[in-house]
């Protein structure tokens, strides 16, 4: 299993707008692609003094599945125009990590 991790930053004023675009358009668009080996996506948010950082963590079964999503330059970021309009900056490439261990979340 592979985790694809990417970061983008917004102004505090654009943070909620970006999350709405991400959760209402970008993620449903990715899910609609019915990508082989795509297992899900997590969105993390961290507020800083002058900006808001977002991280997305996509989970795929293999690197080959990520190549099917992004093409041969699979590290390239997937940042649709609607997201670019409200992001202040973003990583041009995503990082990929092989999952070595996996545990189930602890029940509250």
Kinemage of the C-alpha trace (Angstrom):
@kinemage 1
@onewidth
@group {chain A} dominant
@subgroup {mainchain}
@vectorlist {calphas} color= white
{ca unk a 1} P 0.000 0.000 0.000
{ca unk a 2} L 1.208 3.517 -0.868
{ca unk a 3} L 0.352 6.851 0.771
{ca unk a 4} L 0.497 9.912 -1.513
{ca unk a 5} L 0.982 13.029 0.626
{ca unk a 6} L 0.615 16.606 -0.609
{ca unk a 7} L 0.433 20.056 1.053
{ca unk a 8} L -1.236 23.308 0.059
{ca unk a 9} L -1.653 26.615 1.900
{ca unk a 10} L -4.393 29.250 1.873
{ca unk a 11} L -4.979 32.549 3.567
{ca unk a 12} L -7.200 32.274 6.646
{ca unk a 13} L -9.966 34.009 4.656
{ca unk a 14} L -9.825 31.345 1.913
{ca unk a 15} L -9.478 28.251 4.118
{ca unk a 16} L -13.166 27.367 4.391
{ca unk a 17} L -13.658 28.137 0.691
{ca unk a 18} L -10.787 25.815 -0.213
{ca unk a 19} L -12.143 23.005 1.955
{ca unk a 20} L -15.555 23.407 0.320
{ca unk a 21} L -13.966 23.119 -3.150
{ca unk a 22} L -11.911 20.134 -2.014
{ca unk a 23} L -14.774 18.255 -0.367
{ca unk a 24} L -17.489 19.309 -2.820
{ca unk a 25} L -15.689 19.156 -6.166
{ca unk a 26} L -12.121 17.816 -6.117
{ca unk a 27} L -12.609 14.683 -4.005
{ca unk a 28} L -15.924 13.694 -5.651
{ca unk a 29} L -14.199 14.204 -9.036
{ca unk a 30} L -11.381 11.857 -8.030
{ca unk a 31} L -13.858 9.273 -6.727
{ca unk a 32} L -15.874 9.525 -9.960
{ca unk a 33} L -12.783 8.467 -11.921
{ca unk a 34} L -13.192 4.981 -10.396
{ca unk a 35} L -9.425 4.671 -10.202
{ca unk a 36} L -8.145 1.109 -9.888
{ca unk a 37} L -6.379 0.652 -6.571
{ca unk a 38} L -7.601 3.944 -5.074
{ca unk a 39} L -8.543 3.218 -1.455
{ca unk a 40} L -9.444 6.664 -0.129
{ca unk a 41} L -8.337 10.154 0.808
{ca unk a 42} L -7.866 11.976 4.106
{ca unk a 43} L -7.776 15.757 4.507
{ca unk a 44} L -5.864 17.387 7.362
{ca unk a 45} L -5.990 21.065 8.336
{ca unk a 46} L -3.590 23.062 10.503
{ca unk a 47} L -4.151 26.729 11.284
{ca unk a 48} L -1.073 28.943 11.544
{ca unk a 49} L -0.953 32.649 12.420
{ca unk a 50} L -1.015 34.006 8.837
{ca unk a 51} L -1.973 30.956 6.766
{ca unk a 52} L -3.807 27.658 6.858
{ca unk a 53} L -2.061 24.467 5.804
{ca unk a 54} L -3.904 21.537 4.263
{ca unk a 55} L -2.490 18.068 3.718
{ca unk a 56} L -4.113 15.382 1.637
{ca unk a 57} L -3.206 11.760 2.102
{ca unk a 58} L -4.395 9.495 -0.686
{ca unk a 59} L -4.095 5.744 -0.290
{ca unk a 60} L -3.462 3.449 -3.249
{ca unk a 61} L -2.703 -0.242 -3.488
{ca unk a 62} L 0.466 0.331 -5.552
{ca unk a 63} L 2.631 2.866 -7.388
{ca unk a 64} L 1.227 1.446 -10.638
{ca unk a 65} L -2.219 2.641 -9.513
{ca unk a 66} L -0.836 6.151 -8.930
{ca unk a 67} L 0.754 6.104 -12.395
{ca unk a 68} L -2.678 5.206 -13.813
{ca unk a 69} L -4.061 8.307 -12.022
{ca unk a 70} L -1.254 10.792 -12.824
{ca unk a 71} L 0.688 9.307 -15.715
{ca unk a 72} L 4.434 8.629 -15.928
{ca unk a 73} L 5.251 11.847 -14.019
{ca unk a 74} L 3.244 10.455 -11.109
{ca unk a 75} L 4.799 12.726 -8.448
{ca unk a 76} L 3.259 15.776 -10.167
{ca unk a 77} L 0.582 17.502 -8.076
{ca unk a 78} L -3.084 17.193 -9.009
{ca unk a 79} L -4.393 20.733 -8.353
{ca unk a 80} L -7.519 21.623 -10.365
{ca unk a 81} L -8.070 25.240 -11.443
{ca unk a 82} L -10.808 25.820 -8.849
{ca unk a 83} L -8.379 24.891 -6.070
{ca unk a 84} L -5.551 26.961 -7.581
{ca unk a 85} L -7.844 30.000 -7.452
{ca unk a 86} L -7.965 29.978 -3.630
{ca unk a 87} L -4.614 28.435 -2.686
{ca unk a 88} L -1.802 30.853 -1.851
{ca unk a 89} L 0.820 28.193 -2.649
{ca unk a 90} L 1.160 24.457 -2.983
{ca unk a 91} L 3.699 21.709 -3.420
{ca unk a 92} L 4.439 21.012 -7.072
{ca unk a 93} L 4.985 17.341 -6.288
{ca unk a 94} L 3.498 14.822 -3.910
{ca unk a 95} L 5.557 12.484 -1.736
{ca unk a 96} L 4.958 8.747 -1.788
{ca unk a 97} L 5.473 6.395 1.132
{ca unk a 98} L 5.170 2.642 1.331
{ca unk a 99} L 2.984 1.612 4.272
{ca unk a 100} L 4.999 -0.706 6.480
{ca unk a 101} L 2.483 -1.248 9.274
{ca unk a 102} L -1.205 -0.580 9.616
{ca unk a 103} L -3.330 -0.674 12.735
{ca unk a 104} L -7.027 -0.212 13.237
{ca unk a 105} L -8.115 3.005 14.906
{ca unk a 106} L -8.813 2.780 18.616
{ca unk a 107} L -12.510 2.992 19.424
{ca unk a 108} L -13.451 6.021 21.595
